[in-house]
């Protein structure tokens, strides 16, 4: 029972053969970013990284205009989430707004911490002053929502309000973020490099002790290369160029799904939700045809699939397969 509760459920690899087309991951389908690939090629795997990541912390702090002590790097967003839950400074009830990324709840369950799963923005804001650690994904995974109450939430937070910005760089139109909020960044998704694990946290206070909660060398030399490459203006220019195409492909995918008579919830980033009925069954049938999708049942949405923007050939294959599967069920 405990194993089922703590079992990680994500998009991407599922242990089966490589799919012909993979809509299950929200990584930038036009990647990997060639600028960051050069950074990775120059990394020297024969050496240890600096155990304190001094240069990386300094450059990230300069890029965001914050004190160097207000930055902490980690193996990735998931590792940083679990480290936050372990920090005695924040230890207490963990609050989230359902449906959302499963790692927030896993971090609470792994430590037997109180877990408050709000079912509405009103409930989230009501519980927020009494929580120790609260998470909001911006835009939310899997719904794509960009909550209009971020500033109010930052003001009302009793502990830390953490904004998970995994898909923020892929937003069609960036939104202002409250200064008092804590921020989690995982650049690998936007740059199409999810196999390289690295992320960082910005907070409005000294994170030196939080850094020391990590095991030694949590970020490899390749992870450091990803974070430093992310700061390169050429890498950011590449990301901006791909964003327009990704959004065009998301709209093309949404249009095709609607033409099949399906209900679609588009996000302002590179993914969407589509209502197909029995999502697990449809996802299994698609996988048999070499197409991997994200069954949203684990998010509490058993009739929905989450799909990311992919190339036109992949979209055509998905729509053709879906049409056959849905027709066979009638």
Order of alpha helices (4+ residues) and beta strands (2+ residues): alpha-beta-alpha-alpha-beta-alpha-beta-alpha-beta-alpha-beta-alpha-beta-beta-beta-alpha-alpha-alpha-beta-beta-alpha-beta-beta-beta-alpha
